[in-house]
Amino acid sequence: MSGQDSRLKGRWGEDRAAEFLRDKGYRITDANWQCRFGEIDLIAEDGTCLCFVEVKLRKSAAYGSAAAFVDRRKQDRLRTAATLYLSRHPTQLQPRFDVIEIYAPQGEKTARPEIIHLENAF
C-alpha cells in the first residue's frame, strides 16, 4: 500500500471517528493538527475536557487491539504535541487523551465499522 493510500484510509477512519464523537455530543475543534512533534488526529470538547484523540483503524483485532499500537513512544509524542497545542490555544478545560479504535473488515467499504472509544486511555 502506498503512503497516499494509507493516508486516505486514515482520513476515512478519522472522519468516522469525528462523526461518532459528534453523535455523542462532542464538538470537534481541530482535526489533523500538526506541529514539529507530530500530528493529533482529532481535538474535541465534551463540555468538561479537551480531548486529544488518536484514531486507529484496523481490519480486525487479530494481531492485537488497535489501541495496543499506541505505544509509549507515540504517547510521549502526543503529550508533547498537546502541550504545544495548549500553549497556543489556552483553555480552562481539563486535557484528556482518548483513543478511538475502528474495526473495518472491508476497509472503506465497511458499511458499519465497529467503533470503540477509550476515554482517558493514557
HUSULGI-V635853 format. One record per backbone hydrogen bond with DSSP energy under -1.0 kcal/mol. NH is the residue of the N-H (numbers start at 1). CO is the residue of the C=O. If there is no record, write none. Layout:
{{NH;CO} {NH;CO}}
//
This chain:
{{6;2} {7;3} {8;4} {9;5} {10;6} {11;7} {12;8} {13;9} {14;10} {15;11} {16;12} {17;13} {18;14} {19;15} {20;16} {21;17} {22;18} {23;19} {24;20} {25;22} {26;21} {27;45} {29;43} {30;43} {32;41} {33;40} {35;38} {38;35} {40;33} {42;53} {43;30} {44;51} {45;27} {46;49} {50;94} {51;44} {52;96} {53;42} {54;98} {56;100} {58;102} {64;61} {69;66} {70;67} {71;69} {75;71} {76;72} {77;73} {78;74} {79;75} {80;76} {81;77} {82;78} {83;79} {84;80} {85;81} {86;82} {87;83} {88;84} {89;85} {94;48} {96;50} {98;52} {99;118} {100;54} {101;116} {102;56} {103;114} {104;58} {107;104} {109;106} {110;107} {114;103} {116;101} {118;99} {121;97}}
//
